Amino acid sequence: MPALVSIAADAPDLRSALETAELPTDDIAEPGRSFFRYDDGGEPVGYGGYELHGEHVLLRSVVVLPTRRGKGLGRDLAEAVLAEAAAAGARRAWLLTTTAEDFFVHWGFSRIHRNTAPQAILETRQAATICTTAALLTRTLDG
């Protein structure tokens, strides 16, 4: 069974996986971000992270390596990252996406208008400058 391992935001394998998936890397090393490698038998299968803003968490950079896609690992990885965020105090998850909206909606997220999101999420670098045209989705977390 895959396991979540905390990693540094400047880990070269994280940056490489995000760049390969065409996900933003501009702000991953800024304070307040937590990143993880998802390992299966000691081999990385994916990466994910979050930014905690009080009871709100911005899910960041969930990516399964191309050779491991299509096996349900994306959902498992995202659930594991959100469980870490919930343990740190998050009660509502937010994410921005340009390519995976259907995946997250199927998983219980709902698309909302940006003007209804909390200021803490709207002021993140992701929402304010990096992913300005991305869909914003949210869901509650089981605490």
N, C-alpha and C positions, 0 to 999 in steps of 0.2 A: 504494500500500500504506500502511495506517495506521502512524503512528509514535507512540511514547510520549514525552511531554514532561513533565519534572519541573515541578511547580507548588507554590506556597505553600499550606499548609493553610488559610489564611484567604482564599483566592481566592473571590470572590463566585460565580463560575460553578460551582465545585465544590460549595459549600454549596447553591446553588439546585438543582443536579442531584440531590444526595442528598435534599434535602427533598421534591422532586417524586416521587422513588422511595420516599419514606417510610422512608429509611435514617437511622440515628442520626447526629447532628452534634454532640452534646454535648461530645465529647472530641477532635474532629479537630485542634484547634490545640495540643494538649498535646505536649510534647517526645517524640521517638522515633518519630514517624509520618512516612512518606514518601508523598506523593501525586503522581499523574500524570494528565495529560489525554491521551486517545487521539485523535489528529488524523488526518483523512483529507483530504489536499489543503488543509491549513491550516484546516479546519473541525473543531470538536470533535464526536466521535461517542460519547465515553464517558469515564468516570473510574474510577480505582481507586487503592488504596493498600495499605500494609502497615506493621506494627509488627515490628521485628526484636528478638528476645530470644535472643541467642546463636545456636545452631543452629536455633532454632525461629522461625517467622514466622507472624504472624496476618494473614491476608489481610483487607483492609478495604475496604468500600464500593465494590464493583465494580458499576458501573451503565452501561448503554448508553442513550443518549438515546432517547426513545420513537419518534421518526421513523426510527431506524436499527436497531431491533430486528428479530430474525428473520433476520439475515444472517450469523450465525456470529461476530459481532464480540465478543460476551461472552466466549466461550472464548479468542479471540485476545488480547483485552485482559487477561484474567486470566493467561494464559500469559506475556504480556510483563511484567506486574507481578511474577509469581513468578520470572521469569528475572532481573529486577533484584535481587530478594531473594536468590536463589541466588548471584549475583555478589557480594553483600554478606556471604555466609557462611552463609545459611540452608540447612538440609538436610531439614527437615520443615516442611510447611505445615499450618496450622490455620485453620478458619473457623467462624463462627457464622452460622446462617441460620434464618429462620422461613418463608421463601417459596421458596427455590431449592435445596432439598435434592436433588431429583431431577436437576437440572441438574448439580450438582457430583458426585453419585454416578456419573452417566453418564460423567463426565470423569475418574473414577479415585479420587475421595475416598471414604472409608468413614466411616460414623457410628460414634462411640464414646461410651462413658459418660464423663461429665465426670470422675469420680474416677480415671480412668486417664490423664488429660492431665497434662503437666508443670506444676509449680507456677507457672512463669513465665507460662504461658498462662492458667491459672486466676486469677491475680492481676491480669490486665489489667482495665482498667475495663470493657471490652466484656463479658468473661466474668463478672466479679464483680457488676456493678451494672446494666449497660445491656441486655444480652441474656441475662438469667438463664433464660428459658424456651426459648431457641433451641437447635436441634440443633447439636452440635459434630461437625465432620468433620475428617479429616486424610488426608494422603498424603505420601509421600516426594517429594523434588525431585531432578531430575537435576542434578548439580553440575557 
